[in-house]
Amino acid sequence: MRTNTHIRLLMQAIPTSALFNAGILPETLEALVTEGLIGQEIIRDGWERPFVYEVDHEHGTYAVRSLGADGIPSEDDIPKP
C-alpha cells in the first residue's frame, strides 16, 4: 500500500534531517521536502491527505500516521509500520 511505503520513507527521512540539523527534528514534514530528502508526493497518504506528524522535541520522539480512509482520528488510523 502506498500509505505504508510513504510512512517508511518518512520515518527514514526524519532522523536523516535531524543529522543534518544538529540533532533537531524537523518541525514539519514539508521541511523534509525543502531539504530535498523526499518529494512533495511523499507527505500525503494514499487518500491524498497530509500525514499527521507529531514531534516531541523535549524527548526526541516523533510519530507519523495516516487518518485512514475516513480521514477522522480513530482506532483505524495507520501508524508507522
N, CA, C and O atoms as CSV, one atom per row, in Angstrom:
chain,resi,resn,atom,element,x,y,z
A,1,MET,N,N,0.849,-1.182,0.000
A,1,MET,CA,C,0.000,0.000,0.000
A,1,MET,C,C,0.893,1.244,0.000
A,1,MET,O,O,1.895,1.310,0.712
A,2,ARG,N,N,0.515,2.192,-0.789
A,2,ARG,CA,C,1.282,3.429,-0.912
A,2,ARG,C,C,1.449,4.150,0.429
A,2,ARG,O,O,2.511,4.710,0.700
A,3,THR,N,N,0.425,4.139,1.256
A,3,THR,CA,C,0.495,4.830,2.547
A,3,THR,C,C,1.610,4.258,3.410
A,3,THR,O,O,2.395,5.014,3.982
A,4,ASN,N,N,1.692,2.946,3.510
A,4,ASN,CA,C,2.750,2.328,4.323
A,4,ASN,C,C,4.138,2.612,3.758
A,4,ASN,O,O,5.085,2.840,4.510
A,5,THR,N,N,4.252,2.597,2.447
A,5,THR,CA,C,5.534,2.913,1.813
A,5,THR,C,C,5.949,4.342,2.138
A,5,THR,O,O,7.107,4.597,2.470
A,6,HIS,N,N,5.007,5.272,2.043
A,6,HIS,CA,C,5.308,6.671,2.354
A,6,HIS,C,C,5.691,6.838,3.829
A,6,HIS,O,O,6.603,7.602,4.147
A,7,ILE,N,N,5.010,6.140,4.716
A,7,ILE,CA,C,5.356,6.224,6.137
A,7,ILE,C,C,6.782,5.728,6.354
A,7,ILE,O,O,7.552,6.358,7.078
A,8,ARG,N,N,7.138,4.610,5.736
A,8,ARG,CA,C,8.512,4.095,5.881
A,8,ARG,C,C,9.537,5.110,5.381
A,8,ARG,O,O,10.564,5.322,6.027
A,9,LEU,N,N,9.269,5.736,4.242
A,9,LEU,CA,C,10.182,6.738,3.712
A,9,LEU,C,C,10.302,7.942,4.647
A,9,LEU,O,O,11.393,8.473,4.852
A,10,LEU,N,N,9.182,8.363,5.203
A,10,LEU,CA,C,9.204,9.486,6.144
A,10,LEU,C,C,9.977,9.132,7.410
A,10,LEU,O,O,10.734,9.949,7.933
A,11,MET,N,N,9.782,7.919,7.894
A,11,MET,CA,C,10.458,7.501,9.125
A,11,MET,C,C,11.971,7.385,8.916
A,11,MET,O,O,12.728,7.435,9.885
A,12,GLN,N,N,12.415,7.234,7.684
A,12,GLN,CA,C,13.847,7.249,7.376
A,12,GLN,C,C,14.348,8.674,7.193
A,12,GLN,O,O,15.460,9.000,7.609
A,13,ALA,N,N,13.539,9.523,6.575
A,13,ALA,CA,C,13.963,10.890,6.273
A,13,ALA,C,C,14.019,11.774,7.519
A,13,ALA,O,O,14.857,12.672,7.594
A,14,ILE,N,N,13.149,11.539,8.491
A,14,ILE,CA,C,13.101,12.395,9.693
A,14,ILE,C,C,14.418,12.351,10.466
A,14,ILE,O,O,14.972,13.412,10.751
A,15,PRO,N,N,14.950,11.169,10.821
A,15,PRO,CA,C,16.230,11.176,11.529
A,15,PRO,C,C,17.395,11.663,10.664
A,15,PRO,O,O,18.369,12.209,11.182
A,16,THR,N,N,17.294,11.466,9.347
A,16,THR,CA,C,18.325,11.989,8.449
A,16,THR,C,C,18.338,13.506,8.520
A,16,THR,O,O,19.404,14.118,8.574
A,17,SER,N,N,17.169,14.111,8.521
A,17,SER,CA,C,17.062,15.557,8.660
A,17,SER,C,C,17.695,16.015,9.971
A,17,SER,O,O,18.418,17.011,10.007
A,18,ALA,N,N,17.419,15.288,11.036
A,18,ALA,CA,C,17.986,15.646,12.347
A,18,ALA,C,C,19.517,15.583,12.309
A,18,ALA,O,O,20.187,16.415,12.920
A,19,LEU,N,N,20.062,14.610,11.601
A,19,LEU,CA,C,21.524,14.506,11.486
A,19,LEU,C,C,22.118,15.748,10.826
A,19,LEU,O,O,23.187,16.223,11.211
A,20,PHE,N,N,21.409,16.263,9.832
A,20,PHE,CA,C,21.884,17.453,9.108
A,20,PHE,C,C,21.629,18.742,9.883
A,20,PHE,O,O,22.162,19.790,9.521
A,21,ASN,N,N,20.830,18.683,10.935
A,21,ASN,CA,C,20.411,19.887,11.660
A,21,ASN,C,C,20.733,19.805,13.150
A,21,ASN,O,O,19.895,20.117,13.997
A,22,ALA,N,N,21.937,19.390,13.452
A,22,ALA,CA,C,22.445,19.363,14.834
A,22,ALA,C,C,21.543,18.601,15.796
A,22,ALA,O,O,21.410,18.969,16.963
A,23,GLY,N,N,20.919,17.521,15.288
A,23,GLY,CA,C,20.093,16.680,16.140
A,23,GLY,C,C,18.675,17.178,16.352
A,23,GLY,O,O,17.915,16.579,17.113
A,24,ILE,N,N,18.312,18.258,15.692
A,24,ILE,CA,C,16.972,18.826,15.863
A,24,ILE,C,C,16.019,18.210,14.844
A,24,ILE,O,O,16.259,18.258,13.638
A,25,LEU,N,N,14.937,17.632,15.351
A,25,LEU,CA,C,13.929,17.040,14.468
A,25,LEU,C,C,13.203,18.132,13.688
A,25,LEU,O,O,13.021,19.237,14.198
A,26,PRO,N,N,12.788,17.834,12.457
A,26,PRO,CA,C,12.067,18.841,11.676
A,26,PRO,C,C,10.731,19.195,12.324
A,26,PRO,O,O,10.077,18.349,12.934
A,27,GLU,N,N,10.343,20.451,12.183
A,27,GLU,CA,C,9.056,20.915,12.727
A,27,GLU,C,C,7.877,20.383,11.921
A,27,GLU,O,O,6.809,20.112,12.470
A,28,THR,N,N,8.080,20.235,10.610
A,28,THR,CA,C,7.014,19.801,9.712
A,28,THR,C,C,7.571,18.796,8.709
A,28,THR,O,O,8.783,18.705,8.511
A,29,LEU,N,N,6.681,18.052,8.087
A,29,LEU,CA,C,7.105,17.147,7.014
A,29,LEU,C,C,7.509,17.939,5.773
A,29,LEU,O,O,8.333,17.479,4.982
A,30,GLU,N,N,6.938,19.112,5.603
A,30,GLU,CA,C,7.309,19.962,4.478
A,30,GLU,C,C,8.792,20.324,4.531
A,30,GLU,O,O,9.416,20.540,3.492
A,31,ALA,N,N,9.356,20.392,5.735
A,31,ALA,CA,C,10.786,20.690,5.877
A,31,ALA,C,C,11.628,19.623,5.179
A,31,ALA,O,O,12.700,19.928,4.656
A,32,LEU,N,N,11.161,18.388,5.167
A,32,LEU,CA,C,11.884,17.306,4.503
A,32,LEU,C,C,11.919,17.521,2.996
A,32,LEU,O,O,12.898,17.186,2.330
A,33,VAL,N,N,10.834,18.087,2.469
A,33,VAL,CA,C,10.778,18.406,1.041
A,33,VAL,C,C,11.743,19.551,0.748
A,33,VAL,O,O,12.509,19.492,-0.214
A,34,THR,N,N,11.705,20.583,1.571
A,34,THR,CA,C,12.584,21.744,1.396
A,34,THR,C,C,14.051,21.334,1.448
A,34,THR,O,O,14.878,21.867,0.708
A,35,GLU,N,N,14.370,20.387,2.325
A,35,GLU,CA,C,15.750,19.907,2.453
A,35,GLU,C,C,16.157,18.969,1.315
A,35,GLU,O,O,17.326,18.601,1.197
A,36,GLY,N,N,15.193,18.587,0.484
A,36,GLY,CA,C,15.489,17.706,-0.644
A,36,GLY,C,C,15.606,16.240,-0.267
A,36,GLY,O,O,16.153,15.446,-1.031
A,37,LEU,N,N,15.097,15.872,0.907
A,37,LEU,CA,C,15.184,14.483,1.361
A,37,LEU,C,C,14.085,13.596,0.778
A,37,LEU,O,O,14.272,12.389,0.622
A,38,ILE,N,N,12.943,14.198,0.459
A,38,ILE,CA,C,11.818,13.459,-0.121
A,38,ILE,C,C,11.092,14.361,-1.106
A,38,ILE,O,O,11.290,15.576,-1.115
A,39,GLY,N,N,10.253,13.758,-1.932
A,39,GLY,CA,C,9.432,14.522,-2.859
A,39,GLY,C,C,8.127,14.949,-2.208
A,39,GLY,O,O,7.690,14.350,-1.225
A,40,GLN,N,N,7.518,15.969,-2.749
A,40,GLN,CA,C,6.259,16.519,-2.228
A,40,GLN,C,C,5.165,15.451,-2.101
A,40,GLN,O,O,4.371,15.489,-1.161
A,41,GLU,N,N,5.122,14.501,-3.042
A,41,GLU,CA,C,4.064,13.484,-3.026
A,41,GLU,C,C,4.167,12.543,-1.831
A,41,GLU,O,O,3.181,11.899,-1.473
A,42,ILE,N,N,5.328,12.451,-1.214
A,42,ILE,CA,C,5.533,11.510,-0.104
A,42,ILE,C,C,4.856,11.983,1.182
A,42,ILE,O,O,4.589,11.164,2.062
A,43,ILE,N,N,4.572,13.273,1.315
A,43,ILE,CA,C,3.991,13.763,2.572
A,43,ILE,C,C,2.463,13.652,2.593
A,43,ILE,O,O,1.803,14.180,3.488
A,44,ARG,N,N,1.908,12.946,1.580
A,44,ARG,CA,C,0.465,12.699,1.536
A,44,ARG,C,C,0.219,11.191,1.519
A,44,ARG,O,O,0.999,10.426,0.952
A,45,ASP,N,N,-0.876,10.782,2.149
A,45,ASP,CA,C,-1.184,9.356,2.221
A,45,ASP,C,C,-1.901,8.888,0.961
A,45,ASP,O,O,-2.062,9.653,0.010
A,46,GLY,N,N,-2.325,7.647,0.956
A,46,GLY,CA,C,-2.988,7.060,-0.199
A,46,GLY,C,C,-4.342,7.660,-0.518
A,46,GLY,O,O,-4.910,7.375,-1.572
A,47,TRP,N,N,-4.869,8.488,0.375
A,47,TRP,CA,C,-6.143,9.172,0.167
A,47,TRP,C,C,-5.910,10.651,-0.147
A,47,TRP,O,O,-6.834,11.463,-0.120
A,48,GLU,N,N,-4.634,10.982,-0.448
A,48,GLU,CA,C,-4.213,12.334,-0.805
A,48,GLU,C,C,-4.377,13.343,0.337
A,48,GLU,O,O,-4.507,14.545,0.103
A,49,ARG,N,N,-4.370,12.840,1.562
A,49,ARG,CA,C,-4.412,13.717,2.737
A,49,ARG,C,C,-3.014,13.819,3.330
A,49,ARG,O,O,-2.232,12.873,3.242
A,50,PRO,N,N,-2.693,14.962,3.935
A,50,PRO,CA,C,-1.385,15.057,4.583
A,50,PRO,C,C,-1.302,14.097,5.768
A,50,PRO,O,O,-2.288,13.873,6.471
A,51,PHE,N,N,-0.126,13.540,5.976
A,51,PHE,CA,C,0.087,12.707,7.153
A,51,PHE,C,C,0.046,13.568,8.415
A,51,PHE,O,O,0.331,14.765,8.377
A,52,VAL,N,N,-0.306,12.947,9.509
A,52,VAL,CA,C,-0.228,13.601,10.814
A,52,VAL,C,C,1.186,13.349,11.325
A,52,VAL,O,O,1.626,12.204,11.431
A,53,TYR,N,N,1.890,14.430,11.638
A,53,TYR,CA,C,3.263,14.335,12.146
A,53,TYR,C,C,3.287,14.986,13.511
A,53,TYR,O,O,2.936,16.156,13.659
A,54,GLU,N,N,3.702,14.225,14.505
A,54,GLU,CA,C,3.792,14.728,15.875
A,54,GLU,C,C,5.231,14.590,16.335
A,54,GLU,O,O,5.823,13.514,16.254
A,55,VAL,N,N,5.785,15.695,16.819
A,55,VAL,CA,C,7.172,15.677,17.278
A,55,VAL,C,C,7.234,16.210,18.702
A,55,VAL,O,O,6.604,17.214,19.038
A,56,ASP,N,N,8.004,15.518,19.529
A,56,ASP,CA,C,8.241,15.930,20.921
A,56,ASP,C,C,9.734,16.229,21.032
A,56,ASP,O,O,10.548,15.329,21.236
A,57,HIS,N,N,10.076,17.501,20.896
A,57,HIS,CA,C,11.486,17.885,20.921
A,57,HIS,C,C,12.128,17.628,22.279
A,57,HIS,O,O,13.321,17.340,22.363
A,58,GLU,N,N,11.346,17.731,23.321
A,58,GLU,CA,C,11.884,17.522,24.676
A,58,GLU,C,C,12.418,16.109,24.853
A,58,GLU,O,O,13.465,15.902,25.466
A,59,HIS,N,N,11.692,15.143,24.313
A,59,HIS,CA,C,12.089,13.741,24.465
A,59,HIS,C,C,12.748,13.166,23.204
A,59,HIS,O,O,13.222,12.030,23.213
A,60,GLY,N,N,12.775,13.948,22.126
A,60,GLY,CA,C,13.396,13.492,20.888
A,60,GLY,C,C,12.629,12.390,20.191
A,60,GLY,O,O,13.221,11.534,19.533
A,61,THR,N,N,11.305,12.407,20.333
A,61,THR,CA,C,10.481,11.372,19.720
A,61,THR,C,C,9.556,11.986,18.670
A,61,THR,O,O,9.297,13.189,18.670
A,62,TYR,N,N,9.072,11.134,17.787
A,62,TYR,CA,C,8.164,11.595,16.742
A,62,TYR,C,C,7.300,10.436,16.286
A,62,TYR,O,O,7.626,9.272,16.517
A,63,ALA,N,N,6.202,10.765,15.640
A,63,ALA,CA,C,5.300,9.756,15.093
A,63,ALA,C,C,4.706,10.284,13.801
A,63,ALA,O,O,4.475,11.485,13.656
A,64,VAL,N,N,4.463,9.389,12.875
A,64,VAL,CA,C,3.802,9.714,11.618
A,64,VAL,C,C,2.646,8.746,11.469
A,64,VAL,O,O,2.807,7.542,11.667
A,65,ARG,N,N,1.469,9.276,11.118
A,65,ARG,CA,C,0.333,8.378,10.906
A,65,ARG,C,C,-0.613,8.969,9.873
A,65,ARG,O,O,-0.627,10.173,9.617
A,66,SER,N,N,-1.389,8.088,9.301
A,66,SER,CA,C,-2.438,8.468,8.361
A,66,SER,C,C,-3.766,8.314,9.088
A,66,SER,O,O,-3.930,7.411,9.908
A,67,LEU,N,N,-4.698,9.185,8.791
A,67,LEU,CA,C,-6.023,9.069,9.398
A,67,LEU,C,C,-6.884,8.015,8.701
A,67,LEU,O,O,-8.032,7.792,9.086
A,68,GLY,N,N,-6.336,7.382,7.693
A,68,GLY,CA,C,-7.045,6.305,7.015
A,68,GLY,C,C,-8.090,6.812,6.036
A,68,GLY,O,O,-8.167,8.005,5.742
A,69,ALA,N,N,-8.882,5.891,5.545
A,69,ALA,CA,C,-9.855,6.200,4.501
A,69,ALA,C,C,-10.900,7.217,4.942
A,69,ALA,O,O,-11.363,8.019,4.132
A,70,ASP,N,N,-11.277,7.191,6.227
A,70,ASP,CA,C,-12.327,8.101,6.682
A,70,ASP,C,C,-11.808,9.501,7.018
A,70,ASP,O,O,-12.605,10.429,7.156
A,71,GLY,N,N,-10.495,9.672,7.151
A,71,GLY,CA,C,-9.929,10.982,7.439
A,71,GLY,C,C,-10.218,11.506,8.824
A,71,GLY,O,O,-10.039,12.695,9.089
A,72,ILE,N,N,-10.665,10.632,9.718
A,72,ILE,CA,C,-11.040,11.024,11.079
A,72,ILE,C,C,-10.130,10.296,12.063
A,72,ILE,O,O,-9.923,9.090,11.929
A,73,PRO,N,N,-9.581,11.011,13.054
A,73,PRO,CA,C,-8.764,10.313,14.058
A,73,PRO,C,C,-9.583,9.220,14.749
A,73,PRO,O,O,-10.637,9.486,15.326
A,74,SER,N,N,-9.078,7.988,14.678
A,74,SER,CA,C,-9.793,6.858,15.274
A,74,SER,C,C,-8.831,5.676,15.383
A,74,SER,O,O,-7.650,5.786,15.051
A,75,GLU,N,N,-9.355,4.554,15.850
A,75,GLU,CA,C,-8.527,3.364,16.034
A,75,GLU,C,C,-8.070,2.754,14.718
A,75,GLU,O,O,-7.160,1.925,14.718
A,76,ASP,N,N,-8.670,3.136,13.598
A,76,ASP,CA,C,-8.253,2.554,12.315
A,76,ASP,C,C,-7.163,3.379,11.628
A,76,ASP,O,O,-6.823,3.123,10.473
A,77,ASP,N,N,-6.616,4.369,12.341
A,77,ASP,CA,C,-5.506,5.136,11.782
A,77,ASP,C,C,-4.351,4.187,11.472
A,77,ASP,O,O,-4.231,3.119,12.072
A,78,ILE,N,N,-3.518,4.586,10.544
A,78,ILE,CA,C,-2.389,3.759,10.139
A,78,ILE,C,C,-1.129,4.359,10.745
A,78,ILE,O,O,-0.651,5.394,10.281
A,79,PRO,N,N,-0.583,3.714,11.784
A,79,PRO,CA,C,0.644,4.228,12.398
A,79,PRO,C,C,1.856,3.809,11.587
A,79,PRO,O,O,1.729,3.120,10.575
A,80,LYS,N,N,3.030,4.227,12.035
A,80,LYS,CA,C,4.243,3.805,11.361
A,80,LYS,C,C,4.335,2.280,11.410
A,80,LYS,O,O,3.934,1.665,12.398
A,81,PRO,N,N,4.860,1.674,10.351
A,81,PRO,CA,C,4.943,0.205,10.325
A,81,PRO,C,C,5.958,-0.331,11.316
A,81,PRO,O,O,6.144,-1.544,11.414
